[in-house]
Amino acid sequence: MRQVRRTVNRVLLGLTGLVLLGAGGLVLAGGLGVPEKGRGLPAGWPWDAPGDVLLRAADRTRWAGSGWWWPVVIAVLAVLVLLALWWLLAQFRNRRLREVLVDTGDGEGALLRGRALEDVLAAEAESADGVHRAVMRLTGRRREPHVRARLLLEPHADPAGAVHLLSTRAVAHAREATGLPELPAEVRLRAVRHRAERVT
């Protein structure tokens, strides 16, 4: 889902950028009087002089008298508003999870603070050799949480070993303790940078 949202964001931003760039270029060309200077632009260029408007009165009112015009305009605008709202809400869908539903075995369940589980995961990950610091973040739903981990590794650390220990120790222990059937984790690794010390 996160990858799909990232792809949709890039496509929407790319298309919006292309439309704005094209519209800005056309307006700039008209404002600078490029068409009337004959700079090799196509025939029938809509803006012949800097004083021209983007849409002439005839173009703005061409279909205003038709019965289908206003319903189509309203429908298109409504769809655009709904798409914009969907896109806006999707940005906050993977925010930090406040609570995790723990299976207590009696059919009732209990709520565990997400921050507490994040702290336990981080502490266990930092206990591994070569892990300088671990930052955990829970996303998703209460019944289906996801772990987003960032590990800051020492120069001597083994990245593959650190990821393996995280999955087999910290994440596995958290999954067993909460009774979750699965606990997916996404791990990002970075190397710690120590300041060089002056030797005298």
Buried (B, 14 or more C-beta within 10 A) or exposed (E): EEEEBEEEEEEEEEEEEEEEEEEEEBEEBBEEBBBBEEEEEEEEBEBEEEEBEEEEEEEEEEEEEEEEEEEEEEEEEEEEEEEEEEEEEBEEEBEEBEBBBBBEEEEEBEEBEBBEBBEBBBEBBBEBEBBBBBBBBBBBEBEBBBBBBBBBBBEEBEEEBBBEBBBEBBBBBBBEEBEBEEBBBEBEBEEBEEEEEEEE
